[in-house]
Amino acid sequence: MNTFFQKIIFKPNLLKEIGKKSISTSQKVSTLWEPDEKSGYKKPFPSFKERMREGLSELKSEIKLWSQEVKDTWEGDPFLVCRPGEVDIAWRFLDENSLKHWTVSSDSDHNEGFSNCSLTQTNYGKGVFNGNLSLRIPKDGKIKRAGYCNIKTMRQRKSFKRDAYLDWTPYNQLVMKIRGDGRSYLLNISTRGYFDISWNDVYHYVLFTRGGPYWQIAKIPFSKFFFSSKGRIQDRQEQIPLDKIASFGITAADRYGGDFSLEIDYIGLEYDPRHTEEFAYEMYQTDHSIIAGG
């Protein structure tokens, strides 16, 4: 089986190129308050009776999850560290239950386009993210661009619906074994915080696939991910807070419509002692009044 290690070469104009293709830049916004954590993309709030019925039906599973938390606390190894050169698997698709850790969405879900997609499991225990990107714009006078599909992991949580974070501080790069179609996909690492100003903080990098029948292994250092908010690249860049990872996602949203397919064997993490770069993007001291994200 042939493998291909993706070469990550930083270019000074990379952010400009990416902004033209899939996400845009914007001027600084003076408003800090966010009306809701989903930015308007949310389901109707259920009634008290419906919430009580759903809560009671989940009580048994939540108690079971709490018991497992207590067990892990007492039996966990406080000195567990990652071994250099070894990939620790974060997500695989070995059974149908693994698909429950992911959510799938597209612009058609919110009447903002006509794309559609799905995440399925193959007979060989691989995940397939595929669908159709439609660049057709709805005639509502509001939408200016269309064509995106997305998969995203469920928010890490503890028992009784308590939010939690993934801690990736022992690692310095993301590793994926994939088989693509030649398209570019956007990788998204969300670090959603507790306050409204950070609800939409996401770090991105582009996953380049070569197409063809062979698998490729892509290794992307966390130092290469760039910071954005609401899909807009921020002028003031900063490193990923690896101890505050809320979710991970993959987006198909390039400027070419049509069918797409990305087959995923695993998504993992690795510590490479040879990689010493702290942050790829050279930053400059700029006046707070003229930059986004300041």
Summary of the structure (lengths in Angstrom):
residues: 294
radius of gyration: 20.1
end to end distance: 47.1
largest distance: 58.0
contacts: 759
relative contact order: 0.22
helix: 20%
strand: 30%
